[in-house]
Amino acid sequence: MIVQRFVLTPFQQNTRIVACEETLKAICIDPGEESTELVDFIRDQELDLQAIALTHGHLDHVGGTAALHKQFPAAEIILHKGDESLYYGLPQQPLAMGIQPGQLAALGFDYEDPPKLTRNWIDGEIFEVGKLRFRVLHCPGHTPGHVVLAEQTEKVVFVGDCLFLGSIGRTDLPGGSSEQLMDSIESKIVALGDEFKVYSGHGPETTVGDERTTNPFLTGAYQIGKGRYF
Ligand SMILES: [Fe+2]
């Protein structure tokens, strides 16, 4: 499996190209913004971009969809139904964050309307990319329609903004829920097994085992709304 990371946007978001080494079929998980480096990598490696695979609808994960889709118009664009309103409301997202209209262009947040989704993720579906088989797991909490993509043979999971090294996704944005997020992490991500490598939407890679045993949100050292316990 090929995994190439591009750190994009003022949010230092991890955009990734993930490809099957044998067939060169590829997906882009969460194109954060327009990037010639990203497009050049796909072309230089002669990858067949099959889909733009979105974990959730926040601007720093979908902001590059329109630009990437113009370069590879045959690629599917897939997102869970629960995040459709976030996705189609992309031009309004920065305003909802309190960014002033006059600052949008300077920050790279002057988005056009995003291209139409080609379909929605279905919880539990197997999504094939060449010989890679991703199980799609609905993990609400950070957003209502967040999904993670778990590859069972390679034992890797792309978790978007559910889980980070030493932390978890924020739940204070519209549609967020701490209870749902903790349930998603425990029942869908931790349940995969300690050996799974975790690719997060921000920051470095980790493993399920490392997070299960050291992440204060998972060990019980920190309880949401109650503070830190030792
Ligand atoms: Fe997010």
py3Dmol code that shows the C-alpha trace and the ligand (Angstrom):
import py3Dmol

protein = """\
ATOM      1  CA  MET A   1       0.000   0.000   0.000  1.00  0.00           C
ATOM      2  CA  ILE A   2       1.250   3.464  -0.911  1.00  0.00           C
ATOM      3  CA  VAL A   3       0.432   6.249   1.578  1.00  0.00           C
ATOM      4  CA  GLN A   4       1.652   9.749   0.744  1.00  0.00           C
ATOM      5  CA  ARG A   5       0.860  12.649   3.035  1.00  0.00           C
ATOM      6  CA  PHE A   6       0.533  16.330   2.108  1.00  0.00           C
ATOM      7  CA  VAL A   7       0.158  18.809   4.972  1.00  0.00           C
ATOM      8  CA  LEU A   8      -2.194  21.512   3.716  1.00  0.00           C
ATOM      9  CA  THR A   9      -4.257  24.518   4.830  1.00  0.00           C
ATOM     10  CA  PRO A  10      -3.606  26.902   7.756  1.00  0.00           C
ATOM     11  CA  PHE A  11      -4.989  24.026   9.904  1.00  0.00           C
ATOM     12  CA  GLN A  12      -2.026  21.755   9.008  1.00  0.00           C
ATOM     13  CA  GLN A  13      -4.416  19.109   7.737  1.00  0.00           C
ATOM     14  CA  ASN A  14      -3.170  15.737   6.500  1.00  0.00           C
ATOM     15  CA  THR A  15      -4.334  15.139   2.937  1.00  0.00           C
ATOM     16  CA  ARG A  16      -3.358  11.649   1.802  1.00  0.00           C
ATOM     17  CA  ILE A  17      -3.056   9.707  -1.411  1.00  0.00           C
ATOM     18  CA  VAL A  18      -3.568   6.008  -0.704  1.00  0.00           C
ATOM     19  CA  ALA A  19      -2.943   3.512  -3.481  1.00  0.00           C
ATOM     20  CA  CYS A  20      -2.777  -0.204  -4.200  1.00  0.00           C
ATOM     21  CA  GLU A  21       0.824  -0.913  -5.207  1.00  0.00           C
ATOM     22  CA  GLU A  22      -0.148  -3.757  -7.557  1.00  0.00           C
ATOM     23  CA  THR A  23      -2.923  -2.079  -9.529  1.00  0.00           C
ATOM     24  CA  LEU A  24      -2.033   1.624  -8.992  1.00  0.00           C
ATOM     25  CA  LYS A  25      -5.709   2.298  -8.211  1.00  0.00           C
ATOM     26  CA  ALA A  26      -5.786   5.228  -5.772  1.00  0.00           C
ATOM     27  CA  ILE A  27      -7.961   7.439  -3.628  1.00  0.00           C
ATOM     28  CA  CYS A  28      -7.389  10.867  -2.141  1.00  0.00           C
ATOM     29  CA  ILE A  29      -8.559  10.986   1.457  1.00  0.00           C
ATOM     30  CA  ASP A  30      -9.623  14.529   2.400  1.00  0.00           C
ATOM     31  CA  PRO A  31      -8.145  17.034  -0.083  1.00  0.00           C
ATOM     32  CA  GLY A  32      -7.820  20.037   2.225  1.00  0.00           C
ATOM     33  CA  GLU A  33      -7.041  22.612  -0.429  1.00  0.00           C
ATOM     34  CA  GLU A  34      -5.856  23.007  -4.000  1.00  0.00           C
ATOM     35  CA  SER A  35      -2.333  21.616  -4.356  1.00  0.00           C
ATOM     36  CA  THR A  36      -0.198  21.221  -7.473  1.00  0.00           C
ATOM     37  CA  GLU A  37       2.114  18.963  -5.472  1.00  0.00           C
ATOM     38  CA  LEU A  38      -0.796  16.584  -4.899  1.00  0.00           C
ATOM     39  CA  VAL A  39      -1.802  16.528  -8.576  1.00  0.00           C
ATOM     40  CA  ASP A  40       1.824  16.105  -9.684  1.00  0.00           C
ATOM     41  CA  PHE A  41       2.276  13.139  -7.339  1.00  0.00           C
ATOM     42  CA  ILE A  42      -0.782  11.352  -8.795  1.00  0.00           C
ATOM     43  CA  ARG A  43       0.416  11.944 -12.361  1.00  0.00           C
ATOM     44  CA  ASP A  44       4.113  11.203 -11.693  1.00  0.00           C
ATOM     45  CA  GLN A  45       3.291   7.893  -9.996  1.00  0.00           C
ATOM     46  CA  GLU A  46       0.813   7.110 -12.827  1.00  0.00           C
ATOM     47  CA  LEU A  47      -1.950   6.438 -10.316  1.00  0.00           C
ATOM     48  CA  ASP A  48      -5.549   5.906 -11.377  1.00  0.00           C
ATOM     49  CA  LEU A  49      -7.513   8.202  -9.044  1.00  0.00           C
ATOM     50  CA  GLN A  50     -10.710   6.306  -8.448  1.00  0.00           C
ATOM     51  CA  ALA A  51     -12.286   8.478  -5.754  1.00  0.00           C
ATOM     52  CA  ILE A  52     -12.066  11.502  -3.517  1.00  0.00           C
ATOM     53  CA  ALA A  53     -12.883   9.820  -0.224  1.00  0.00           C
ATOM     54  CA  LEU A  54     -14.079  12.292   2.405  1.00  0.00           C
ATOM     55  CA  THR A  55     -14.045  11.401   6.108  1.00  0.00           C
ATOM     56  CA  HIS A  56     -16.211  14.395   6.984  1.00  0.00           C
ATOM     57  CA  GLY A  57     -17.419  17.740   5.691  1.00  0.00           C
ATOM     58  CA  HIS A  58     -15.244  20.326   7.476  1.00  0.00           C
ATOM     59  CA  LEU A  59     -13.566  22.908   5.251  1.00  0.00           C
ATOM     60  CA  ASP A  60     -10.010  21.804   6.027  1.00  0.00           C
ATOM     61  CA  HIS A  61     -10.870  18.292   4.771  1.00  0.00           C
ATOM     62  CA  VAL A  62     -12.975  19.085   1.686  1.00  0.00           C
ATOM     63  CA  GLY A  63     -11.678  22.501   0.547  1.00  0.00           C
ATOM     64  CA  GLY A  64      -9.582  21.003  -2.268  1.00  0.00           C
ATOM     65  CA  THR A  65     -12.294  18.769  -3.713  1.00  0.00           C
ATOM     66  CA  ALA A  66     -13.340  21.115  -6.530  1.00  0.00           C
ATOM     67  CA  ALA A  67      -9.765  21.710  -7.736  1.00  0.00           C
ATOM     68  CA  LEU A  68      -8.810  18.023  -7.579  1.00  0.00           C
ATOM     69  CA  HIS A  69     -12.013  16.927  -9.308  1.00  0.00           C
ATOM     70  CA  LYS A  70     -11.327  19.330 -12.189  1.00  0.00           C
ATOM     71  CA  GLN A  71      -8.030  17.508 -12.778  1.00  0.00           C
ATOM     72  CA  PHE A  72      -9.549  14.016 -12.372  1.00  0.00           C
ATOM     73  CA  PRO A  73     -13.228  14.353 -13.358  1.00  0.00           C
ATOM     74  CA  ALA A  74     -13.823  10.586 -13.500  1.00  0.00           C
ATOM     75  CA  ALA A  75     -13.114  10.222  -9.777  1.00  0.00           C
ATOM     76  CA  GLU A  76     -16.078   9.566  -7.510  1.00  0.00           C
ATOM     77  CA  ILE A  77     -16.717  11.993  -4.627  1.00  0.00           C
ATOM     78  CA  ILE A  78     -18.021  10.149  -1.567  1.00  0.00           C
ATOM     79  CA  LEU A  79     -19.234  11.466   1.784  1.00  0.00           C
ATOM     80  CA  HIS A  80     -21.677  10.223   4.431  1.00  0.00           C
ATOM     81  CA  LYS A  81     -25.196  11.654   4.157  1.00  0.00           C
ATOM     82  CA  GLY A  82     -24.912  13.124   7.664  1.00  0.00           C
ATOM     83  CA  ASP A  83     -22.308  15.664   6.504  1.00  0.00           C
ATOM     84  CA  GLU A  84     -23.925  16.708   3.218  1.00  0.00           C
ATOM     85  CA  SER A  85     -25.160  20.034   4.570  1.00  0.00           C
ATOM     86  CA  LEU A  86     -21.651  20.891   5.809  1.00  0.00           C
ATOM     87  CA  TYR A  87     -20.186  19.936   2.420  1.00  0.00           C
ATOM     88  CA  TYR A  88     -22.635  21.868   0.258  1.00  0.00           C
ATOM     89  CA  GLY A  89     -22.397  24.782   2.693  1.00  0.00           C
ATOM     90  CA  LEU A  90     -18.613  24.975   2.273  1.00  0.00           C
ATOM     91  CA  PRO A  91     -18.576  28.666   1.158  1.00  0.00           C
ATOM     92  CA  GLN A  92     -20.388  29.588   4.399  1.00  0.00           C
ATOM     93  CA  GLN A  93     -18.233  27.506   6.756  1.00  0.00           C
ATOM     94  CA  PRO A  94     -15.500  30.124   7.327  1.00  0.00           C
ATOM     95  CA  LEU A  95     -18.138  32.761   8.121  1.00  0.00           C
ATOM     96  CA  ALA A  96     -19.675  30.425  10.712  1.00  0.00           C
ATOM     97  CA  MET A  97     -16.204  30.194  12.290  1.00  0.00           C
ATOM     98  CA  GLY A  98     -16.166  33.967  12.703  1.00  0.00           C
ATOM     99  CA  ILE A  99     -13.857  34.807   9.800  1.00  0.00           C
ATOM    100  CA  GLN A 100     -14.743  38.172   8.268  1.00  0.00           C
ATOM    101  CA  PRO A 101     -15.778  38.223   4.572  1.00  0.00           C
ATOM    102  CA  GLY A 102     -12.875  40.574   3.765  1.00  0.00           C
ATOM    103  CA  GLN A 103     -10.346  38.029   5.058  1.00  0.00           C
ATOM    104  CA  LEU A 104     -11.548  35.014   3.067  1.00  0.00           C
ATOM    105  CA  ALA A 105      -9.297  35.424   0.024  1.00  0.00           C
ATOM    106  CA  ALA A 106      -6.164  36.161   2.056  1.00  0.00           C
ATOM    107  CA  LEU A 107      -6.671  32.972   4.068  1.00  0.00           C
ATOM    108  CA  GLY A 108      -7.528  30.826   1.042  1.00  0.00           C
ATOM    109  CA  PHE A 109     -11.084  30.327   2.271  1.00  0.00           C
ATOM    110  CA  ASP A 110     -12.934  31.953  -0.653  1.00  0.00           C
ATOM    111  CA  TYR A 111     -14.504  28.684  -1.773  1.00  0.00           C
ATOM    112  CA  GLU A 112     -16.617  28.097  -4.846  1.00  0.00           C
ATOM    113  CA  ASP A 113     -19.627  25.787  -4.565  1.00  0.00           C
ATOM    114  CA  PRO A 114     -18.268  22.246  -4.243  1.00  0.00           C
ATOM    115  CA  PRO A 115     -18.930  19.675  -6.983  1.00  0.00           C
ATOM    116  CA  LYS A 116     -21.864  17.305  -6.573  1.00  0.00           C
ATOM    117  CA  LEU A 117     -21.218  14.185  -4.528  1.00  0.00           C
ATOM    118  CA  THR A 118     -21.424  11.040  -6.634  1.00  0.00           C
ATOM    119  CA  ARG A 119     -22.696   8.944  -3.727  1.00  0.00           C
ATOM    120  CA  ASN A 120     -22.835   8.519   0.060  1.00  0.00           C
ATOM    121  CA  TRP A 121     -20.857   6.154   2.264  1.00  0.00           C
ATOM    122  CA  ILE A 122     -22.903   3.322   3.766  1.00  0.00           C
ATOM    123  CA  ASP A 123     -21.904   2.198   7.255  1.00  0.00           C
ATOM    124  CA  GLY A 124     -20.234  -1.221   7.059  1.00  0.00           C
ATOM    125  CA  GLU A 125     -19.708  -1.250   3.291  1.00  0.00           C
ATOM    126  CA  ILE A 126     -16.499  -2.655   1.822  1.00  0.00           C
ATOM    127  CA  PHE A 127     -14.846  -0.101  -0.448  1.00  0.00           C
ATOM    128  CA  GLU A 128     -12.341  -1.666  -2.845  1.00  0.00           C
ATOM    129  CA  VAL A 129      -9.318   0.224  -4.163  1.00  0.00           C
ATOM    130  CA  GLY A 130      -7.497  -2.287  -6.365  1.00  0.00           C
ATOM    131  CA  LYS A 131      -6.650  -5.113  -3.970  1.00  0.00           C
ATOM    132  CA  LEU A 132      -7.154  -2.961  -0.868  1.00  0.00           C
ATOM    133  CA  ARG A 133     -10.446  -3.501   0.929  1.00  0.00           C
ATOM    134  CA  PHE A 134     -11.559  -0.699   3.214  1.00  0.00           C
ATOM    135  CA  ARG A 135     -14.386  -1.179   5.657  1.00  0.00           C
ATOM    136  CA  VAL A 136     -16.308   2.066   6.051  1.00  0.00           C
ATOM    137  CA  LEU A 137     -17.329   2.725   9.662  1.00  0.00           C
ATOM    138  CA  HIS A 138     -19.714   5.537  10.600  1.00  0.00           C
ATOM    139  CA  CYS A 139     -18.161   7.321  13.605  1.00  0.00           C
ATOM    140  CA  PRO A 140     -20.332  10.324  14.542  1.00  0.00           C
ATOM    141  CA  GLY A 141     -19.308  12.754  17.273  1.00  0.00           C
ATOM    142  CA  HIS A 142     -16.857  15.208  15.671  1.00  0.00           C
ATOM    143  CA  THR A 143     -19.485  15.681  12.951  1.00  0.00           C
ATOM    144  CA  PRO A 144     -22.763  13.774  12.420  1.00  0.00           C
ATOM    145  CA  GLY A 145     -21.554  12.035   9.257  1.00  0.00           C
ATOM    146  CA  HIS A 146     -17.911  11.292  10.054  1.00  0.00           C
ATOM    147  CA  VAL A 147     -16.587   7.961   8.765  1.00  0.00           C
ATOM    148  CA  VAL A 148     -13.276   6.128   9.178  1.00  0.00           C
ATOM    149  CA  LEU A 149     -11.758   3.774   6.603  1.00  0.00           C
ATOM    150  CA  ALA A 150     -10.186   0.580   7.968  1.00  0.00           C
ATOM    151  CA  GLU A 151      -8.069  -1.752   5.802  1.00  0.00           C
ATOM    152  CA  GLN A 152      -8.186  -5.172   7.444  1.00  0.00           C
ATOM    153  CA  THR A 153      -5.236  -6.875   5.705  1.00  0.00           C
ATOM    154  CA  GLU A 154      -2.786  -3.982   6.074  1.00  0.00           C
ATOM    155  CA  LYS A 155      -4.197  -3.204   9.531  1.00  0.00           C
ATOM    156  CA  VAL A 156      -4.420   0.542   9.035  1.00  0.00           C
ATOM    157  CA  VAL A 157      -7.248   2.950   9.748  1.00  0.00           C
ATOM    158  CA  PHE A 158      -7.756   6.478   8.435  1.00  0.00           C
ATOM    159  CA  VAL A 159      -9.605   8.213  11.260  1.00  0.00           C
ATOM    160  CA  GLY A 160      -9.968  11.829  10.088  1.00  0.00           C
ATOM    161  CA  ASP A 161     -10.665  14.019  13.119  1.00  0.00           C
ATOM    162  CA  CYS A 162     -12.001  11.309  15.481  1.00  0.00           C
ATOM    163  CA  LEU A 163      -8.710  10.448  17.148  1.00  0.00           C
ATOM    164  CA  PHE A 164      -5.250  12.025  17.348  1.00  0.00           C
ATOM    165  CA  LEU A 165      -1.981  11.111  19.008  1.00  0.00           C
ATOM    166  CA  GLY A 166      -2.742  11.936  22.641  1.00  0.00           C
ATOM    167  CA  SER A 167      -6.057  13.614  21.926  1.00  0.00           C
ATOM    168  CA  ILE A 168      -9.497  13.357  20.326  1.00  0.00           C
ATOM    169  CA  GLY A 169     -11.494  15.454  17.907  1.00  0.00           C
ATOM    170  CA  ARG A 170     -13.257  18.594  19.041  1.00  0.00           C
ATOM    171  CA  THR A 171     -16.968  18.325  19.670  1.00  0.00           C
ATOM    172  CA  ASP A 172     -17.904  21.967  20.216  1.00  0.00           C
ATOM    173  CA  LEU A 173     -18.748  22.681  16.560  1.00  0.00           C
ATOM    174  CA  PRO A 174     -22.337  22.377  15.251  1.00  0.00           C
ATOM    175  CA  GLY A 175     -23.451  18.732  15.202  1.00  0.00           C
ATOM    176  CA  GLY A 176     -20.693  17.633  17.580  1.00  0.00           C
ATOM    177  CA  SER A 177     -21.278  15.302  20.528  1.00  0.00           C
ATOM    178  CA  SER A 178     -18.685  14.183  23.099  1.00  0.00           C
ATOM    179  CA  GLU A 179     -20.763  11.153  24.087  1.00  0.00           C
ATOM    180  CA  GLN A 180     -21.143  10.039  20.478  1.00  0.00           C
ATOM    181  CA  LEU A 181     -17.448  10.597  19.771  1.00  0.00           C
ATOM    182  CA  MET A 182     -16.297   8.524  22.740  1.00  0.00           C
ATOM    183  CA  ASP A 183     -18.733   5.772  21.767  1.00  0.00           C
ATOM    184  CA  SER A 184     -17.489   5.838  18.146  1.00  0.00           C
ATOM    185  CA  ILE A 185     -13.851   5.648  19.244  1.00  0.00           C
ATOM    186  CA  GLU A 186     -14.448   2.771  21.655  1.00  0.00           C
ATOM    187  CA  SER A 187     -16.905   0.709  19.620  1.00  0.00           C
ATOM    188  CA  LYS A 188     -15.505   1.263  16.115  1.00  0.00           C
ATOM    189  CA  ILE A 189     -11.807   2.267  16.312  1.00  0.00           C
ATOM    190  CA  VAL A 190     -10.442   0.674  19.509  1.00  0.00           C
ATOM    191  CA  ALA A 191     -12.456  -2.437  18.597  1.00  0.00           C
ATOM    192  CA  LEU A 192     -10.274  -2.891  15.499  1.00  0.00           C
ATOM    193  CA  GLY A 193      -7.397  -4.063  17.694  1.00  0.00           C
ATOM    194  CA  ASP A 194      -4.174  -2.691  19.187  1.00  0.00           C
ATOM    195  CA  GLU A 195      -2.051  -3.476  16.154  1.00  0.00           C
ATOM    196  CA  PHE A 196      -3.932  -1.118  13.820  1.00  0.00           C
ATOM    197  CA  LYS A 197      -1.887   1.843  12.616  1.00  0.00           C
ATOM    198  CA  VAL A 198      -3.827   5.110  12.936  1.00  0.00           C
ATOM    199  CA  TYR A 199      -3.589   7.850  10.300  1.00  0.00           C
ATOM    200  CA  SER A 200      -5.164  11.012  11.731  1.00  0.00           C
ATOM    201  CA  GLY A 201      -6.410  14.123   9.982  1.00  0.00           C
ATOM    202  CA  HIS A 202      -3.895  16.292  11.838  1.00  0.00           C
ATOM    203  CA  GLY A 203      -0.530  15.483  13.416  1.00  0.00           C
ATOM    204  CA  PRO A 204       1.594  12.320  13.434  1.00  0.00           C
ATOM    205  CA  GLU A 205       0.678   8.666  13.003  1.00  0.00           C
ATOM    206  CA  THR A 206       0.000   6.452  16.009  1.00  0.00           C
ATOM    207  CA  THR A 207      -1.515   3.040  16.779  1.00  0.00           C
ATOM    208  CA  VAL A 208      -4.740   1.915  18.408  1.00  0.00           C
ATOM    209  CA  GLY A 209      -2.714   0.209  21.158  1.00  0.00           C
ATOM    210  CA  ASP A 210      -0.673   3.315  21.969  1.00  0.00           C
ATOM    211  CA  GLU A 211      -3.801   5.447  22.185  1.00  0.00           C
ATOM    212  CA  ARG A 212      -5.747   2.862  24.175  1.00  0.00           C
ATOM    213  CA  THR A 213      -2.986   2.736  26.794  1.00  0.00           C
ATOM    214  CA  THR A 214      -1.693   6.344  26.868  1.00  0.00           C
ATOM    215  CA  ASN A 215      -4.337   8.722  25.455  1.00  0.00           C
ATOM    216  CA  PRO A 216      -5.857  10.433  28.542  1.00  0.00           C
ATOM    217  CA  PHE A 217      -9.312  10.497  26.912  1.00  0.00           C
ATOM    218  CA  LEU A 218      -9.222   6.703  26.493  1.00  0.00           C
ATOM    219  CA  THR A 219      -7.475   5.636  29.695  1.00  0.00           C
ATOM    220  CA  GLY A 220      -9.966   7.516  31.860  1.00  0.00           C
ATOM    221  CA  ALA A 221      -7.294   9.953  33.109  1.00  0.00           C
ATOM    222  CA  TYR A 222      -9.347  12.768  31.589  1.00  0.00           C
ATOM    223  CA  GLN A 223     -13.120  12.746  31.699  1.00  0.00           C
ATOM    224  CA  ILE A 224     -14.968  15.138  29.447  1.00  0.00           C
ATOM    225  CA  GLY A 225     -16.664  17.811  31.505  1.00  0.00           C
ATOM    226  CA  LYS A 226     -15.021  16.661  34.720  1.00  0.00           C
ATOM    227  CA  GLY A 227     -11.342  17.448  34.172  1.00  0.00           C
ATOM    228  CA  ARG A 228      -8.221  15.397  34.627  1.00  0.00           C
ATOM    229  CA  TYR A 229      -7.920  12.571  37.112  1.00  0.00           C
ATOM    230  CA  PHE A 230      -4.680  10.821  38.042  1.00  0.00           C
TER     231      PHE A 230
END
"""
ligand_1 = """\
1
LIG
Fe -12.872 18.382 11.342
"""
view = py3Dmol.view(width=600, height=400)
view.addModel(protein, "pdb")
view.setStyle({"model": 0}, {"cartoon": {"style": "trace"}})
view.addModel(ligand_1, "xyz")
view.setStyle({"model": 1}, {"stick": {}})
view.zoomTo()
view.show()
